[in-house]
Amino acid sequence: MGKIYGGHLVARYMKEVEKVSTVFTLSGGHIENILDGLSEYNIRAIDVRHEQAAAMMAHAWSIYKKEPGVCLVTAGPGFTNALTGIANAYLDNAPVVVLCGRHPLRDDLTGALQEINQMDMVKPVTKWCASCHDIKRIPEYLSIAFRQANLGRPGPVFLELPPDILSVAIDEKSVRLPQKKVHMSYTLPADSALEDAAALINKAKKPIFLGGSGIGMSNCQTVLKAFIEKTGIPVALLNNGRGGLPDNHPLSINPTGYTGIMAGLPQADVIVAAGIRFNWVLQAGQMFPDAMVVRIDIDPCEIDRNRPSEVGLEGDCGMVLEKLLPLLEKRNHDAWLNKVMKASEAFMATELELRNTARDPIHPVRLVSQIMDVFGPDALYVADGGDTSYFGLAGFQSVHPGGVLVPAGALLGCLGTGIPFAIAGKLAHPDKPVIVLNGDGSFGFNSMEFDTAIRHNIPIVCVVNNDCAWGMIKHSQEMSIGKDRTTCSELGMRHYEKMVEGLGGYGELVTKDEDIIPAIRRAVESGKPSCINVVTDPTVTSPATVQFYQVLADF
């Protein structure tokens, strides 16, 4: 054994200890030795066109693979470019390890290239952040970073690494790699709280189980299935919890779409809320004012946030459900389930009709239905945009964990996630079709990542729901100000498919209903990253926009 550079030590630790297979990055001088280390230790580097996308891909990787995603960015503008993706991961509780260059320590306060106080900027949107100044301590700091990302309530962490320790070499014998350990300590509710929760669930006549990202991160499909099937409770899974039970499970109300789920919640007498925030999507918990609430969350601060819970159960969702299971009675709530489904179908009647009706211009609901006809539930779907996210959430169905992802799950409501999420999804599951439904506005944020997909041969299918506008903003302006005052919300017709063609992918424009499915099939057959640009009805407003407008109208 000889000398090892600090940057190579970073790669060696990730490969040998954390078993990292993929890192999302964009090259930069301050991190060149880590980049070389990725090659040395055979870690796949997916180099992007904007650091925001690298952070978003690492975010999605953590959801699809149930392990921390790793993002490597350079100093200064590379760091600031990544901040939006880091903040989105923070609000989505996604375990992302962000490795970042910085200006040399020796040049502090001299006006060095890309000198900026990164630590104070990133601290509010990370669980843990640190700067390593000693080459021998690189493995120790990395070990802390990976542990912190997964510990308790997951989230992004940030490790700053200056070139003073990356571009110098030390004796390899002087460095010891720590062993990766999984600590089994955890918090569980008191027996009395579990008994109180079980009593409420056992007596409930109209219960609904509402699961969120805490279900997804707990990776508790087996115990969730046992819990739902024993109690007979209708179940709705949102955010990154989608797929904890397949959408086609007989007790799932996810097939009714977002509107259907929201129609059922106000009727419930007991809500079992597991790993989900009562945020704006759920009207801060006021959507079900008369229900008794059993709340399960790994973060005790969430238990009574926005509305008190009758019973609060702190702990990992899967472990808490496992403790509850023996205390629960075998129940059948089929009559209640049928009532929920009928109420949902009444709310969804128009959408259900639109799914089966060809129109000119094309309705977004019909577009989503046509996409589903091609790929079915054995696929991964991502939706990105304002109205577009609603239509994707309402219409896409999947049998896979993380099978339907939209940016609305995070409080940031971050657009631009679609293409990066889809790329990460295809890398994580190369055997599955991965489809992203993009609004034409949100497409613009990270559309150059098609170059990333093409260079790395990642054949995602992007369908653009092109209403020639920032639809959610435009329609909100129409409702609040007037149709003649839609300032800065009109985009006009743009040939996004030609952009993708110009980069070397497959592109096609669709303006008629009968051409949607043939165009998508040609895109799949091309074997290339593809963009199907579908011109849709610019007058369509989603229920999500109405809700958004009503929130603002309260001022």
Residue pairs with C-beta under 8 A, 6 or more apart in sequence:
1 171
1 172
1 173
2 171
2 172
3 169
3 170
3 171
3 172
4 12
4 169
4 170
4 172
4 175
5 33
5 36
5 37
5 166
5 167
5 168
5 169
6 33
6 135
6 138
6 161
6 165
6 166
6 167
6 168
6 169
6 170
7 31
7 32
7 33
7 34
7 35
7 36
7 37
7 166
7 167
8 33
8 36
8 37
8 40
8 41
9 37
9 135
9 138
9 139
9 175
10 34
10 37
10 99
10 138
10 142
10 161
10 166
11 34
11 37
11 38
11 40
11 41
11 43
12 37
12 40
12 41
12 177
13 138
13 139
13 142
13 143
13 177
14 20
14 23
14 41
14 43
14 70
14 142
15 41
15 42
15 43
16 41
16 177
17 139
17 142
17 143
17 177
17 178
17 179
17 180
18 68
18 142
18 146
18 180
20 43
20 70
21 43
21 44
22 43
22 44
22 45
22 46
22 61
22 70
22 427
23 38
23 43
23 44
23 45
23 46
23 70
23 71
23 72
24 46
24 48
24 53
24 54
24 55
24 57
24 58
24 61
24 69
24 70
24 71
24 72
24 424
25 31
25 35
25 38
25 45
25 46
25 47
25 48
25 54
25 71
25 72
25 73
26 47
26 48
26 49
26 50
26 51
26 54
26 73
26 74
26 78
27 35
27 47
27 74
28 73
28 74
28 75
28 78
28 101
29 74
29 101
30 74
30 75
30 101
30 102
30 103
30 114
30 162
30 163
30 166
31 72
31 73
31 74
31 75
31 99
31 100
31 101
31 161
31 166
32 167
33 163
33 166
33 167
34 72
34 99
34 101
34 161
34 166
35 45
35 72
37 43
38 44
38 45
39 45
46 54
46 57
46 423
46 427
46 452
46 456
47 452
47 455
48 54
48 57
48 420
48 449
48 452
49 448
49 449
49 451
49 452
50 81
50 446
50 448
50 449
51 71
51 73
51 74
51 78
51 79
51 81
51 82
51 85
52 81
52 82
52 84
52 85
52 416
52 420
52 445
52 446
53 85
53 416
53 419
53 420
53 446
53 449
53 452
54 71
54 72
54 73
54 82
54 85
54 420
55 71
55 73
55 82
55 84
55 85
55 86
55 88
55 89
55 96
55 98
55 156
56 85
56 88
56 89
56 416
56 417
56 420
56 421
56 424
56 446
57 69
57 71
57 420
57 421
57 423
57 424
57 427
58 68
58 69
58 70
58 71
58 85
58 89
58 96
58 97
58 98
58 424
59 69
59 85
59 88
59 89
59 92
59 94
59 96
59 156
59 417
59 420
59 421
59 424
60 69
60 405
60 417
60 420
60 421
60 424
60 425
60 428
61 67
61 69
61 70
61 424
61 427
61 428
62 68
62 69
62 89
62 94
62 95
62 96
62 154
63 94
63 216
63 240
63 402
63 405
64 380
64 402
64 424
64 425
64 428
64 429
65 428
66 217
66 219
67 95
68 95
68 96
68 97
68 146
68 149
68 150
69 94
69 95
69 96
69 97
69 424
70 96
70 97
70 99
71 82
71 85
71 96
71 97
71 98
71 99
72 98
72 99
72 100
73 79
73 81
73 82
73 98
73 99
73 100
73 101
74 100
74 101
74 114
75 100
75 101
75 102
75 103
75 114
75 116
75 118
76 103
76 113
76 114
76 115
76 116
77 114
78 100
78 101
78 114
79 100
79 101
79 116
79 118
79 121
79 122
80 116
80 121
82 98
82 100
83 121
83 122
83 125
84 414
84 416
85 420
86 96
86 98
86 122
86 125
86 126
86 156
86 158
87 125
87 412
87 414
88 407
88 410
88 412
88 414
88 417
89 96
89 155
89 156
90 125
90 126
90 127
90 155
90 156
91 410
91 411
91 412
92 213
92 239
92 240
92 409
92 410
92 412
93 153
93 154
93 155
93 213
93 214
93 217
94 154
94 155
94 156
94 240
95 149
95 150
95 154
95 155
95 156
95 157
95 217
96 149
96 155
96 156
96 157
97 145
97 146
97 149
97 156
97 157
97 159
98 122
98 126
98 156
98 157
98 158
98 159
99 159
99 161
100 118
100 158
100 159
100 160
100 161
101 160
101 161
101 162
101 163
101 166
102 114
102 118
102 131
102 160
102 161
102 162
103 112
103 113
103 114
103 115
103 116
103 162
104 112
104 162
104 163
104 164
105 133
105 162
105 164
106 164
107 115
108 115
109 115
118 160
119 129
119 131
119 158
119 160
122 129
122 158
123 129
125 156
126 155
126 156
126 157
126 158
127 148
127 149
127 151
127 153
127 154
127 155
127 156
127 157
128 144
128 145
128 148
128 149
128 157
128 158
129 157
129 158
129 159
129 160
130 141
130 144
130 145
130 158
130 159
130 160
131 159
131 160
131 161
131 162
132 138
132 141
132 159
132 160
132 161
132 162
132 165
133 162
133 164
133 165
134 165
135 165
135 168
135 170
136 170
136 174
136 175
138 161
138 165
138 175
139 175
139 176
139 177
139 178
140 178
141 159
142 159
143 178
143 180
145 157
145 159
146 157
146 180
148 157
149 155
149 156
149 157
152 298
152 299
153 298
153 299
154 217
186 315
186 316
186 319
187 298
187 314
187 315
188 314
188 315
188 319
188 320
188 323
189 197
189 312
189 313
189 314
189 315
189 320
189 323
193 311
193 312
193 313
194 313
194 320
194 323
194 324
194 327
195 327
196 310
196 311
197 272
197 294
197 311
197 313
197 324
197 327
198 324
198 327
198 328
200 270
200 292
200 294
200 310
200 311
201 207
201 231
201 233
201 270
201 272
201 294
201 324
201 328
202 328
202 329
202 331
204 233
204 269
204 270
204 292
205 269
205 336
206 267
206 268
206 269
206 270
206 333
206 336
206 339
207 231
207 233
207 234
207 268
207 269
207 270
207 271
207 272
207 333
207 336
208 233
208 234
208 235
208 236
208 253
208 264
208 265
208 268
208 270
208 271
208 272
208 340
209 227
209 228
209 231
209 233
209 234
209 235
209 236
209 272
209 274
210 235
210 236
210 238
210 265
210 271
210 272
210 273
210 274
210 276
211 224
211 235
211 236
211 237
211 238
211 241
211 244
211 273
211 274
211 275
211 276
211 317
212 237
212 238
212 239
212 240
212 241
212 273
212 274
212 275
212 276
212 277
212 409
213 239
213 240
213 241
213 275
213 276
213 409
214 241
214 274
214 275
214 276
214 296
214 297
214 298
214 316
214 317
215 224
215 237
215 241
215 244
215 274
215 275
215 317
215 318
216 239
216 240
216 241
216 242
216 243
216 244
216 275
216 401
216 402
217 240
217 275
218 275
218 316
218 317
218 318
218 319
219 318
219 401
220 244
220 316
220 317
220 318
220 321
221 244
221 245
221 401
223 318
223 321
223 322
223 325
224 244
224 245
224 318
224 321
225 245
225 249
226 325
227 321
227 324
227 325
227 328
228 235
228 245
228 249
228 251
229 251
230 325
230 328
230 330
230 331
231 328
231 329
231 330
231 331
231 333
232 251
232 330
232 331
232 332
232 333
232 334
232 337
233 251
233 272
233 331
233 333
234 251
234 252
234 253
234 264
234 333
234 336
234 337
234 340
235 245
235 249
235 251
235 252
235 253
235 254
236 252
236 253
236 254
236 261
236 264
236 265
237 243
237 244
237 245
237 252
237 254
238 261
238 276
238 281
238 409
239 276
239 408
239 409
239 410
240 402
240 405
240 409
241 274
241 275
241 276
242 254
242 398
242 401
242 402
242 403
242 404
242 405
243 398
243 399
243 400
243 401
243 402
243 403
243 404
244 401
245 251
245 252
246 252
246 377
246 398
246 399
246 400
247 254
247 255
247 377
247 397
247 398
247 399
247 403
247 404
248 255
248 377
248 397
248 399
251 337
253 260
253 261
253 264
253 337
253 340
253 341
253 344
254 261
254 397
255 397
256 263
256 264
256 340
256 341
256 344
256 345
256 347
256 348
257 344
257 348
257 351
257 393
257 394
257 395
258 390
258 393
258 394
258 543
258 544
259 344
259 347
259 348
259 351
259 394
259 543
260 341
260 343
260 344
260 345
260 347
260 348
261 344
262 287
262 347
263 340
263 343
263 344
263 346
263 347
264 340
264 343
264 344
265 271
265 282
265 287
265 288
265 291
266 287
266 288
266 289
266 290
267 339
267 340
267 343
268 288
268 291
269 290
269 291
269 292
270 291
270 292
270 293
270 294
271 288
271 291
271 292
271 293
271 294
272 294
272 296
273 293
273 294
273 295
273 296
273 309
274 295
274 296
274 297
274 317
274 320
274 321
275 296
275 297
275 298
275 317
276 282
277 302
277 305
277 411
278 284
278 285
278 305
278 306
278 307
279 306
279 411
280 411
280 551
281 408
284 306
284 307
285 293
285 306
285 307
286 306
286 307
292 310
293 307
293 308
293 309
293 310
293 311
294 309
294 310
294 311
294 313
295 302
295 303
295 304
295 309
295 311
295 312
295 313
296 313
296 315
296 317
296 320
296 321
297 303
297 312
297 313
297 314
297 317
298 314
298 315
298 316
298 317
299 314
300 312
300 314
303 309
303 312
303 313
303 314
304 312
313 320
313 324
345 352
348 394
351 365
351 394
351 395
354 363
354 365
354 366
354 369
355 365
355 366
355 368
355 369
355 395
356 369
357 363
357 366
358 366
358 513
358 514
359 366
359 513
359 537
360 512
360 513
361 511
361 535
361 536
361 537
361 538
362 510
362 511
362 512
362 513
362 516
362 534
362 535
362 536
362 537
363 536
363 537
363 540
364 387
364 388
364 391
364 465
364 467
364 536
364 537
364 540
364 542
365 391
365 394
365 395
366 513
367 391
367 437
367 463
367 465
367 516
367 534
367 536
368 391
368 392
368 394
368 395
368 396
368 437
369 395
370 513
370 516
370 517
370 520
371 381
371 396
371 435
371 437
371 463
371 516
371 520
372 395
372 396
372 397
373 517
374 517
374 520
374 521
374 524
375 381
375 433
375 435
377 397
377 398
377 399
377 403
378 398
378 399
378 400
378 432
378 433
379 398
379 400
379 403
379 432
379 433
379 434
379 435
380 398
380 400
380 402
380 403
380 405
380 422
380 425
380 426
380 429
380 432
380 433
380 434
380 435
381 392
381 396
381 398
381 403
381 404
381 405
381 434
381 435
381 436
381 437
382 392
382 404
382 405
382 406
382 417
382 418
382 421
382 422
382 425
382 434
382 435
382 436
382 437
383 389
383 391
383 392
383 393
383 396
383 404
383 405
383 406
383 418
383 436
383 437
383 438
384 406
384 407
384 415
384 416
384 417
384 418
384 419
384 421
384 436
384 437
384 438
384 439
384 442
384 443
385 415
385 418
385 437
385 438
385 439
385 441
385 442
385 465
385 471
385 472
386 415
386 439
386 441
386 442
386 470
386 471
386 472
386 473
386 542
386 544
386 545
386 548
387 439
387 465
387 467
387 471
387 472
387 475
387 540
387 541
387 542
387 544
387 545
388 437
388 438
388 439
388 442
388 465
388 471
389 406
389 407
389 408
389 439
389 544
390 408
390 542
390 543
390 544
390 545
391 437
391 465
391 542
392 404
392 406
392 437
393 404
393 406
393 408
396 403
396 404
396 437
397 403
397 404
398 404
400 429
400 432
402 425
405 417
405 421
405 425
407 413
407 414
407 415
407 417
407 418
408 544
415 439
415 441
415 442
415 445
416 442
416 445
416 446
417 446
418 436
418 437
418 438
418 442
418 443
418 446
418 462
419 436
419 438
419 443
419 446
419 447
419 449
419 450
419 453
419 460
419 462
420 446
420 449
421 436
422 434
422 435
422 436
422 460
422 462
423 449
423 452
423 453
423 458
423 460
425 432
425 434
425 460
426 432
426 434
426 453
426 458
426 459
426 460
427 458
433 461
433 524
434 460
434 461
435 460
435 461
435 462
435 463
436 460
436 461
436 462
436 463
437 463
437 465
438 462
438 463
438 464
438 465
439 464
439 465
439 467
439 470
439 471
440 464
440 465
440 466
440 467
440 468
440 469
440 491
440 494
440 496
441 469
441 470
441 471
441 491
443 462
443 464
443 496
447 496
447 499
447 500
450 462
450 499
450 500
450 503
450 505
450 529
450 531
451 503
452 458
453 459
453 460
453 505
453 529
454 503
454 504
454 505
454 528
454 529
458 529
459 527
459 528
459 529
459 530
460 529
460 530
461 520
461 523
461 524
461 530
461 532
462 500
462 529
462 530
462 531
462 532
463 520
463 531
463 532
463 534
464 496
464 497
464 531
464 532
464 533
464 534
465 534
465 536
466 493
466 494
466 496
466 533
466 534
466 535
466 536
467 536
467 537
467 538
467 540
468 490
468 491
468 492
468 493
468 494
468 535
468 538
469 486
469 489
469 490
469 491
469 538
470 488
470 489
470 491
471 538
471 540
471 541
471 542
471 545
472 542
472 544
472 545
472 548
473 488
473 489
474 486
474 489
474 490
475 541
475 545
475 549
476 545
476 548
476 549
476 552
477 485
477 486
477 487
477 489
478 486
479 546
479 549
480 549
480 552
480 553
493 535
495 509
495 533
496 507
496 531
496 533
497 507
497 508
497 509
497 531
497 532
497 533
498 507
499 507
499 531
500 506
500 507
500 529
500 530
500 531
501 507
501 531
504 528
505 528
505 529
505 530
505 531
506 522
506 523
506 526
506 528
506 529
506 530
506 531
507 530
507 531
507 532
507 533
508 519
508 522
508 523
508 530
508 531
508 532
508 533
509 533
509 535
510 516
510 519
510 532
510 533
510 534
510 535
511 534
511 535
516 532
516 534
519 532
520 532
523 530
523 531
523 532
524 530
